[in-house]
Amino acid sequence: MWTNKLLIYFCLVLAMIFWGFSFVGTKISLDGNIQPITLVLIRLIVSSVFMLILTRSLGILQNIKKKDIKWFLLIAFFEPLCYFLGETYGLQLVTSTLGAVLISTIPLFVPWAAWIVFREKVSLLNLLGIVISILGVLLIIFEPNISFNVSLLGIALLFIAVLSAVGYTMVLRHIIKTYSPVTIITWQNILGIFAFVPLFFVCDVHLFNISLFTPKIIITILCLGIFPSSLSYVFYSYAVKEFGVNRSTVFTNLIPVITAIFAYIIMDEELTLLKLTGIFVVIFALFISQINKIR
C-alpha cells in the first residue's frame, strides 16, 4: 500500500518536473524565433510518434469505443487546443508575472468543478493547502518594482487556458475509469495534431524557416515532445485515477518552483531568498493538502 502511494507521489513530482522544464524549453524555442503554433504542432507530432511506438511495441494501446469518441474529441479540444492557444497568445499580451498568477489559480477552480460534476469532497486541509501554495507561487514570481500591464484580451485568453485546464481534468476524471493513461494521452495528442495543422497553414506556414532548427532547438523540441507533452500527462492521469482530481491538481503549483530552479541552472536567472522562501511555502502547502491521504 505504502509502495503504491509512494509510486503515485513519485509520478506526480516527475510530471511537475517535466512541466516545469516545459516553460524553460518553450522560452528557448521561442527565443530561437520558432513560432508558437509551429512549436506546439511539432511537440504534438514528436509526442504522438513516441507514444505510438511505446504503446504499439508493448501492445497496450486501447481502441476508442464509438460511444466515447465525443469524450476524446472534448479532451483534445480542452488540451492541447484551447489551453495552448489561450496561454501562448495570452502571455504575449500581459506580463509573464501576471500570466503566472492567473495560471496558478487552476487548483482553486478544480475542487469546485469536481464537487459540482462528481460530488468529490473537498477537505478543509486540501483547500488550505491550495491557498497556501498559491501564496508560495506569488513569492516565487514576485519582483521589486513589479508592474502589471493589464490587457483585458490577454486576461481573457489566460482565463480560457485556466478553464480549459479545469475542463480537461473533469473529462480526464470521467474517461480514466475506462481507458489507461497511455491510451488517453496517445489519442489526445494525435487528435491535437489534426486541430493544429490547419492553424499552422493559416498562421505560421509563411514564417516557417528550416534553418532556424539548430541542433540546440531540435534537442529542446524533442525533449518537450517526449517529457512534458507525453510522460507528464501520463503520470498526471495515473495520479488522478488513484488520488482524485483535488489532491492531484494542487501539485501543479510545483511547476513555478521547478521552472525557477531550471531557469537558475540553465538560463542563469537569479534565485533570490524570496523565491527560495516561496519554494519552501509551496512544498509545505503540498504536505498540508496530502495529510489525509498520508494517513
N, C-alpha and C positions, 0 to 999 in steps of 0.2 A: 504493500500500500504506500509506504513512505517512498519507496523507489519510484513508483509511478508518479507520485506528486512531484518529486524532485526532477523527474524527466520533463514533466509539463512546464515547471518553472524554468528549467534549462532551455526548453524550446522557446518560451516566451522571451527570455532575455536575449537569446540568439536572434530572434525575429526583430527585436528592437535595435540590436547592434547593427544588423544589416540595413534596416530602415534609417538608422542614424547616419550610416555611411552614405545612404542614397542622396541626402541633401548635399553633402560634400562632392560626391561624384557627379551629381547633376550640375552643380556650380562649375566644376572643372570643365564639363562638356559644353555648357552654355558660354563660358568664357572663351572656349575654343571656337565660338561662332556656329555651333550646331544649333539649328532651330528647334524650338520646343516640341512641336508635333513630330518632327523628324526623329528627335531623341526618343520620345515615348514609343513611336512606331517600331524603331529598331530594337528597343528594350523588349517590347512585346514579342517580336519575331525571335529574338535570342531566347527569351523565356519559353516560348511555345516549343521551339526545337529541342531545348534542354529537357522540358517536361515530357514531351512525346518520346524522346529517346529513353528517358528514365522509366516512364510508365509502361511503354511497349516492351522494353527489354525485361522488365520484371513481371509483365503480364497482369498489371494491376489497374489499368485504365478501364473504368466502367463506361458503358454506353448510356446516354441520356434517355430516359423514358419519355415518350411523347407527351405525357401529361406534365412533365417537369421542364419542358423546353422554355416555357414562359418565365420560369424562375431563373434559369441560366441567362436568358436574354436580359432580365431585370438586373441581375447581379453584375453583368458586364456593363450595363448602362450606368450603374452607380460607380463602379470601379472596374476598369480604368477610365471610362469615357468622361463622365461628369466630374469626378474628383480631380483628375489631372488637368482638365480644361479649366476648372474653377481655380485650382491652386496656382497653376502656371501663369495664367493671364491675370489673376488677382494680384499676385506678387509683383507684377510689372507696374501696377497702379498704386500700390501702397508700400510703405517701408517693410523690410523683412521682419522688423520687430513687431509691428502691428499684425503682420501676417501670422507670425508665430503665436501671438496672443490669441488670435481668432481660431487657429487650428487646434490650439491646446484646449479649447472648450469642448472638443469632441467627447471626452469622457464625462462631461456634465450632462450631455443630451442623451447618451446611450442608455443609462439606467432608467430614465423616464420612458424612453421608447420601448425598452424591454418590458417594463411594467405594463404599459398600455397594450402591447402586442401579445406578449407571452405571460403576463402576470408574474414575471420573475421578480422575486422580492429584492428590495434594496435595503441593506442593513445600514444603521447609523454609522458604524465604523467604516463601511465602504464609502459612504458619502463624505465622511470626514477625511478619509484618505484622498479622495478625488480633489476636494477643495485645497487641502494642504499641498498636494502635488502641483496644482496649478500655481500656487504661490511660489513654489520652488522654481517652476518654469519661468515665472516673471523675474525672479532673481537672476536666473541664468542669462536671460536675454536683455536685462536692463543695462543701459549705458548712460554715463553722465551726459547732461545736456541733450537728452533724447527728445526727439520731436516726431509727432505722428502727422504725416502728410495725408490728410483724410480725403479719400476719393470714395464717394458713395458707390460707384460702379465697382471699384476694387473690393470694397467691403462686401457688396452683394455677391460678387464672384467667389470670394473666400467662404461665404456662408453657404453657397451652393456646394463647395467642397466639403464643408462640415456636415451638411445634411446628407450629402452623398455617402460619406463615411458611415453615418448613422444608418442610412437605408441599407447599405451594403452589409453591415453587421446583422441587421434584422433578417435579411434574406438568407445570409450565411447560417444563422441560427436555425432557420427552418430546414434548409436542404442538407445540412451537415448530418442530420439523422439518417439520411438515405445514402448519401454519397461520401466517399473518402475525401480528405483534404486534397490529395494529389489530383484526383479526378476533377474536383471543383476548380482548382487553380489552372489546370491544363485547359479546360474548356473555356474558362473565364478569359484567359489571355488570347486564345485563338479567336474567340468572338470579338475581343477588343481590337485585334488586327483589322477585321472587316469594318469596324467603326472608324478607325484612324486612317485607313488607306484613302478614302475619299477626301478627308480633311487635308491629308498630305498633298494631294494633287491640286486642291483648291488654294491652300495657304503657303506651302513650303517648296513645292517642286521647282519653282523658278529660282529659288535661293540655294538649291542643293549643289554642293561642290565637293566632289570626291577627294580633292586634295586636302580638305580640312581634316580628314580622318587620319591623323598621325598615329603612330604606334601607341602613344600615351592615351589618346582619345579612344582608340579601338579597345584597348585593355580595360579602360574605365567603363565603357558601354557594355562590354562582355560581363564584367563584374556586376554592373547594375541589373542586367537581364537575368543572371543566374541567382544572385543572392537576394536583393530586395524584392525584385519582381516575381521570383519563384519561391525560394525557400522561406522567406519571411511570411508570405501568405500561407504557405503550407503549415508552418509551425503555429502561426496565429490561429488558423482554422482548427487545428488539433486542440489548442488550448480552449477555444470557445466551446468545442464539443464536450470537453471534460470538465471545465470550470464554469461555463456560462459566460454571457457577454459582459456582465458587470465587473467581475474580478479580472477578466482578461483585458478589457479595454483600458482600465486605469494604468496598465503598463505602457500605454502609448506615450505617456508623459515622460518616459525614459528617453524618448527619441531626442529631445533637445539636449539631454545630458550626453548621450553618445555623440551627437553632432558636434557639441562643444569640444569634446575630447579628440575626435577625429580632426577637427579644424585646427586644434592646437598641434597635433602630431604631423599632419600632412601639409597644412597651409600656414603654419607658424602664427596662427591667431592667438592673442593673449588669453590666458586662463587666469582670470583675476580671483581674488579672495571672495568677491561677491558671487561669482559663478560657481566656485567650489562650495560655498555655503548653499547655494541653490541645488547643487547636485546632491548634497547630503540630505537636504529637506525633501527632495523627491524620493530618494531611497527610503527615508523614514516614513514618508506617506504611503509608499507601496507596502511596507511592513504592516502598517496600521490596517490598510484595506484588506490584507490577507489573513488577519489574526483568526477570524472564524474558520477559514479554510485550513489553516495550520493545525488548529485544534481538532 
